[in-house]
Amino acid sequence: MPLKIDLHVHTNYSYDGFTNIDEATARAKQRGLDGIAITDHDTIEGALNALERKTDIIIIPGVEINTEKGHIIGLGVTEQILPRLTLLETVNEIRRQGGIVMVPHPYEFFYHGIGPGETRSIKPEAIEVINSSSLLFSFTKNLNQKLAESLNAAKVAGSDSHIPETIGNAYTTIHTDSMQLEAIIQTIKNGGAIPAGTKTALGHRLRKIKLQIKRKVEFYYSSN
């Protein structure tokens, strides 16, 4: 049976994440997902924490790294990768660990995407065709799809969730009968993935912004 996995989820291990591990796994199950990839900003601690727990869903360990050129995701990695390395150094480290290089939101420059030119230069295994958080959802979806086709890269999808309510807004159907990480990673590499999903609702966008402002205010007052 094909697996439905949201390949881009942030937890409270990200500086801008507001979902704890239990909330993430519970919400994924509620949305009918078979798994999630935990891709926190510049840290794999959230992913490793989730792997240590007994969950009813598949956990793909990952990380969204801030390189010198912008953000890039490593799927299937379990060792910390230093942020702000060169793009090539980051890509090489992801592949050294046997992971997949996945380019998130390549046309979303406000989200620190690396851009189509840099994407072409690294020839990623996967491109996030659907990102629920995209501000210009339909427009970027079409551009992302054309970019993936031009590079013969796997087309994948993720919610880019930072709050529990948005987990599963986008997901990737992976055509494998195995629930093992290695098989899932290999299937994505081989093109056995189909992206699906919708854009994040305005109310959820506003809730995330409200939580971010609250966190910054609390940090300011705790530091003064």
SETITI-874907 format. One record per residue (C-alpha): residue number from 1; residue in one letter; x, z, y. Coordinates in Angstrom, 3 decimals. Last residue first. Example, Ala and Ser with C-alpha at 12.3 -4.5 7.8 and 13.67 -1.06 7.14 Angstrom:
<rs>
+------+------+----------+----------+----------+
| nuke | paro |     east |       up |    north |
+------+------+----------+----------+----------+
|    2 |    S |   13.670 |    7.140 |   -1.060 |
|    1 |    A |   12.300 |    7.800 |   -4.500 |
+------+------+----------+----------+----------+
</rs>
This chain:
<rs>
+------+------+----------+----------+----------+
| nuke | paro |     east |       up |    north |
+------+------+----------+----------+----------+
|  224 |    N |   16.097 |   29.800 |   42.809 |
|  223 |    S |   16.583 |   28.254 |   39.380 |
|  222 |    S |   13.310 |   29.567 |   37.931 |
|  221 |    Y |   11.487 |   28.232 |   40.965 |
|  220 |    Y |   12.847 |   24.722 |   40.549 |
|  219 |    F |   12.332 |   24.684 |   36.772 |
|  218 |    E |    8.703 |   25.698 |   37.176 |
|  217 |    V |    8.183 |   22.972 |   39.767 |
|  216 |    K |    9.841 |   20.364 |   37.528 |
|  215 |    R |    7.713 |   21.404 |   34.547 |
|  214 |    K |    4.500 |   21.239 |   36.582 |
|  213 |    I |    5.389 |   17.782 |   37.883 |
|  212 |    Q |    6.036 |   16.536 |   34.338 |
|  211 |    L |    2.780 |   18.045 |   33.085 |
|  210 |    K |    0.809 |   16.329 |   35.847 |
|  209 |    I |    2.530 |   13.003 |   35.124 |
|  208 |    K |    1.632 |   13.289 |   31.428 |
|  207 |    R |   -1.977 |   14.101 |   32.281 |
|  206 |    L |   -2.141 |   11.104 |   34.621 |
|  205 |    R |   -0.978 |    8.730 |   31.898 |
|  204 |    H |   -3.481 |   10.277 |   29.495 |
|  203 |    G |   -6.335 |    9.717 |   31.923 |
|  202 |    L |   -5.223 |    6.140 |   32.525 |
|  201 |    A |   -5.463 |    5.296 |   28.828 |
|  200 |    T |   -2.286 |    4.219 |   27.046 |
|  199 |    K |   -2.272 |    0.571 |   26.025 |
|  198 |    T |   -3.390 |   -0.657 |   22.628 |
|  197 |    G |   -1.783 |   -1.127 |   19.247 |
|  196 |    A |   -0.442 |   -3.299 |   16.478 |
|  195 |    P |    2.950 |   -4.522 |   15.293 |
|  194 |    I |    3.514 |   -6.137 |   11.851 |
|  193 |    A |    6.610 |   -5.371 |    9.785 |
|  192 |    G |    8.098 |   -6.993 |    6.691 |
|  191 |    G |   10.787 |   -8.811 |    8.646 |
|  190 |    N |   13.688 |   -8.104 |    6.316 |
|  189 |    K |   15.163 |   -5.500 |    8.670 |
|  188 |    I |   11.813 |   -3.688 |    8.715 |
|  187 |    T |   11.742 |   -3.717 |    4.922 |
|  186 |    Q |   15.290 |   -2.377 |    4.787 |
|  185 |    I |   14.438 |    0.580 |    7.020 |
|  184 |    I |   11.347 |    1.405 |    4.964 |
|  183 |    A |   13.271 |    1.150 |    1.691 |
|  182 |    E |   16.051 |    3.409 |    2.975 |
|  181 |    L |   13.584 |    5.988 |    4.277 |
|  180 |    Q |   11.756 |    6.334 |    0.971 |
|  179 |    M |    7.961 |    6.018 |    1.057 |
|  178 |    S |    8.054 |    2.967 |   -1.182 |
|  177 |    D |    5.148 |    0.551 |   -1.514 |
|  176 |    T |    6.467 |   -1.580 |    1.323 |
|  175 |    H |    4.772 |   -3.759 |    3.897 |
|  174 |    I |    5.359 |   -1.881 |    7.137 |
|  173 |    T |    2.447 |   -1.770 |    9.568 |
|  172 |    T |    3.853 |   -0.748 |   12.926 |
|  171 |    Y |    2.027 |    1.583 |   15.276 |
|  170 |    A |    0.531 |    1.790 |   18.739 |
|  169 |    N |   -1.894 |    4.351 |   20.150 |
|  168 |    G |   -0.739 |    6.433 |   17.190 |
|  167 |    I |    0.479 |    9.384 |   19.233 |
|  166 |    T |   -1.190 |    9.273 |   22.639 |
|  165 |    E |   -3.072 |   12.569 |   22.506 |
|  164 |    P |   -0.039 |   14.606 |   21.480 |
|  163 |    I |    1.879 |   14.057 |   24.741 |
|  162 |    H |    5.125 |   12.096 |   25.258 |
|  161 |    S |    4.169 |    9.028 |   23.238 |
|  160 |    D |    6.200 |    5.844 |   23.387 |
|  159 |    S |    3.255 |    4.457 |   21.373 |
|  158 |    G |    5.366 |    2.299 |   19.123 |
|  157 |    A |    5.318 |   -1.263 |   17.875 |
|  156 |    V |    7.545 |   -3.600 |   15.865 |
|  155 |    K |    8.461 |   -7.272 |   15.746 |
|  154 |    A |   11.543 |   -7.822 |   13.565 |
|  153 |    A |   14.207 |   -9.967 |   15.179 |
|  152 |    N |   14.554 |  -13.738 |   14.743 |
|  151 |    L |   16.265 |  -13.799 |   18.147 |
|  150 |    S |   13.902 |  -16.334 |   19.763 |
|  149 |    E |   10.958 |  -14.762 |   17.943 |
|  148 |    A |   11.776 |  -11.312 |   19.298 |
|  147 |    L |   12.060 |  -12.651 |   22.851 |
|  146 |    K |    8.761 |  -14.499 |   22.569 |
|  145 |    Q |    7.051 |  -11.338 |   21.353 |
|  144 |    N |    8.540 |   -9.241 |   24.121 |
|  143 |    L |    7.342 |  -11.679 |   26.775 |
|  142 |    N |    3.807 |  -11.677 |   25.375 |
|  141 |    K |    3.692 |   -7.891 |   25.132 |
|  140 |    T |    5.170 |   -7.577 |   28.621 |
|  139 |    F |    2.221 |   -9.412 |   30.176 |
|  138 |    S |   -0.448 |   -7.721 |   28.059 |
|  137 |    F |    0.795 |   -4.176 |   28.806 |
|  136 |    L |    1.929 |   -4.382 |   32.417 |
|  135 |    L |    2.562 |   -0.634 |   32.817 |
|  134 |    S |    3.858 |   -0.353 |   29.262 |
|  133 |    S |    3.056 |    3.053 |   27.776 |
|  132 |    S |    1.506 |    1.578 |   24.637 |
|  131 |    N |    4.688 |   -0.309 |   23.759 |
|  130 |    I |    4.039 |   -3.431 |   21.699 |
|  129 |    V |    6.806 |   -5.953 |   21.002 |
|  128 |    E |    9.389 |   -3.264 |   20.378 |
|  127 |    I |   12.280 |   -5.420 |   19.222 |
|  126 |    A |   13.968 |   -5.025 |   15.853 |
|  125 |    E |   17.276 |   -5.823 |   14.123 |
|  124 |    P |   18.981 |   -6.198 |   17.492 |
|  123 |    K |   21.086 |   -9.240 |   18.432 |
|  122 |    I |   23.460 |   -7.379 |   20.789 |
|  121 |    S |   23.829 |  -10.102 |   23.461 |
|  120 |    R |   20.190 |  -11.178 |   23.325 |
|  119 |    T |   19.057 |   -7.664 |   24.234 |
|  118 |    E |   21.540 |   -7.586 |   27.107 |
|  117 |    G |   19.885 |  -10.661 |   28.578 |
|  116 |    P |   16.339 |   -9.507 |   27.839 |
|  115 |    G |   16.634 |   -6.210 |   29.722 |
|  114 |    I |   18.248 |   -2.905 |   28.796 |
|  113 |    G |   15.014 |   -1.043 |   29.452 |
|  112 |    H |   15.269 |    1.827 |   31.923 |
|  111 |    Y |   11.543 |    2.626 |   31.984 |
|  110 |    F |   11.071 |    1.068 |   35.438 |
|  109 |    F |   12.777 |   -2.053 |   34.038 |
|  108 |    E |   10.044 |   -2.558 |   31.475 |
|  107 |    Y |   10.966 |   -6.005 |   30.113 |
|  106 |    P |   12.979 |   -4.757 |   27.121 |
|  105 |    H |   10.384 |   -2.033 |   26.294 |
|  104 |    P |   12.307 |   -0.536 |   23.366 |
|  103 |    V |   15.178 |   -2.369 |   21.650 |
|  102 |    M |   15.584 |   -1.290 |   18.038 |
|  101 |    V |   18.990 |   -1.137 |   16.380 |
|  100 |    I |   18.309 |   -0.098 |   12.801 |
|   99 |    G |   20.318 |    2.558 |   11.028 |
|   98 |    G |   23.022 |    2.543 |    8.399 |
|   97 |    Q |   25.044 |    5.193 |   10.202 |
|   96 |    R |   27.647 |    2.632 |   11.185 |
|   95 |    R |   24.783 |    0.498 |   12.489 |
|   94 |    I |   23.755 |    3.137 |   15.001 |
|   93 |    E |   27.401 |    3.686 |   15.973 |
|   92 |    N |   27.998 |   -0.016 |   16.541 |
|   91 |    V |   24.934 |   -0.294 |   18.754 |
|   90 |    T |   26.061 |    2.671 |   20.845 |
|   89 |    E |   29.568 |    1.293 |   21.305 |
|   88 |    L |   28.133 |   -2.118 |   22.223 |
|   87 |    L |   25.838 |   -0.668 |   24.880 |
|   86 |    T |   28.676 |    1.311 |   26.404 |
|   85 |    L |   28.465 |    5.054 |   25.960 |
|   84 |    R |   26.163 |    6.925 |   28.287 |
|   83 |    P |   24.716 |    9.204 |   25.603 |
|   82 |    L |   26.685 |   10.483 |   22.609 |
|   81 |    I |   25.180 |    9.744 |   19.224 |
|   80 |    Q |   24.189 |   12.728 |   17.083 |
|   79 |    E |   24.102 |   12.108 |   13.353 |
|   78 |    T |   20.920 |   11.516 |   11.358 |
|   77 |    V |   20.162 |    7.871 |   12.119 |
|   76 |    G |   17.269 |    5.974 |   10.522 |
|   75 |    L |   16.064 |    4.321 |   13.707 |
|   74 |    G |   18.401 |    3.958 |   16.695 |
|   73 |    I |   16.626 |    3.260 |   19.949 |
|   72 |    I |   18.104 |    1.747 |   23.115 |
|   71 |    H |   17.760 |    2.788 |   26.733 |
|   70 |    G |   19.728 |    1.355 |   29.636 |
|   69 |    K |   22.958 |   -0.502 |   30.385 |
|   68 |    E |   25.390 |    2.431 |   30.365 |
|   67 |    T |   23.522 |    3.756 |   27.349 |
|   66 |    N |   20.643 |    6.250 |   27.347 |
|   65 |    I |   19.857 |    6.803 |   23.698 |
|   64 |    E |   16.411 |    6.957 |   22.175 |
|   63 |    V |   16.919 |    8.755 |   18.859 |
|   62 |    G |   15.745 |    8.456 |   15.292 |
|   61 |    P |   14.755 |   10.231 |   12.138 |
|   60 |    I |   11.853 |    8.609 |   10.294 |
|   59 |    I |    9.406 |   11.298 |    9.212 |
|   58 |    I |    6.832 |   10.315 |    6.608 |
|   57 |    I |    3.622 |   12.338 |    6.612 |
|   56 |    D |    2.184 |   15.366 |    4.855 |
|   55 |    T |    4.938 |   17.611 |    6.163 |
|   54 |    K |    7.264 |   20.193 |    4.647 |
|   53 |    R |    9.797 |   20.961 |    7.346 |
|   52 |    E |   13.516 |   20.218 |    7.414 |
|   51 |    L |   12.921 |   16.589 |    8.381 |
|   50 |    A |   10.980 |   17.709 |   11.462 |
|   49 |    N |   13.896 |   19.792 |   12.730 |
|   48 |    L |   16.267 |   16.878 |   12.137 |
|   47 |    A |   14.033 |   14.608 |   14.220 |
|   46 |    G |   13.775 |   17.138 |   17.031 |
|   45 |    E |   17.530 |   17.700 |   17.030 |
|   44 |    I |   18.330 |   13.973 |   17.181 |
|   43 |    T |   19.121 |   14.069 |   20.888 |
|   42 |    D |   19.626 |   11.593 |   23.745 |
|   41 |    H |   15.918 |   11.175 |   24.497 |
|   40 |    D |   13.764 |   11.931 |   21.489 |
|   39 |    T |   12.951 |    9.277 |   18.917 |
|   38 |    I |   10.838 |   10.872 |   16.221 |
|   37 |    A |    9.671 |    8.012 |   14.027 |
|   36 |    I |    6.172 |    8.643 |   12.747 |
|   35 |    G |    4.414 |    8.488 |    9.406 |
|   34 |    D |    1.487 |    7.449 |    7.260 |
|   33 |    L |   -0.829 |    7.244 |   10.243 |
|   32 |    G |   -4.554 |    7.880 |   10.028 |
|   31 |    R |   -4.930 |    9.202 |   13.578 |
|   30 |    Q |   -5.459 |   12.744 |   12.286 |
|   29 |    K |   -2.264 |   12.490 |   10.254 |
|   28 |    A |   -0.316 |   11.495 |   13.342 |
|   27 |    R |   -1.915 |   14.289 |   15.344 |
|   26 |    A |   -0.917 |   16.896 |   12.783 |
|   25 |    T |    2.653 |   15.593 |   12.583 |
|   24 |    A |    3.125 |   15.581 |   16.352 |
|   23 |    E |    1.403 |   18.908 |   16.940 |
|   22 |    D |    3.610 |   20.606 |   14.356 |
|   21 |    I |    6.739 |   19.089 |   15.912 |
|   20 |    N |    5.904 |   20.178 |   19.454 |
|   19 |    T |    4.527 |   17.705 |   21.975 |
|   18 |    F |    5.278 |   17.873 |   25.702 |
|   17 |    G |    8.191 |   15.445 |   26.119 |
|   16 |    D |    9.980 |   14.711 |   29.406 |
|   15 |    Y |   13.279 |   16.480 |   28.686 |
|   14 |    S |   12.965 |   15.376 |   25.065 |
|   13 |    Y |   13.052 |   18.144 |   22.434 |
|   12 |    N |    9.412 |   18.644 |   23.381 |
|   11 |    T |    8.599 |   15.671 |   21.190 |
|   10 |    H |    8.878 |   11.925 |   21.759 |
|    9 |    V |    7.400 |    9.262 |   19.482 |
|    8 |    H |    8.419 |    5.611 |   19.078 |
|    7 |    L |    8.015 |    4.043 |   15.627 |
|    6 |    D |    4.375 |    4.909 |   15.000 |
|    5 |    I |    4.103 |    4.234 |   11.266 |
|    4 |    K |    1.346 |    2.607 |    9.236 |
|    3 |    L |    2.503 |    2.025 |    5.650 |
|    2 |    P |    1.392 |   -0.873 |    3.467 |
|    1 |    M |    0.000 |    0.000 |    0.000 |
+------+------+----------+----------+----------+
</rs>
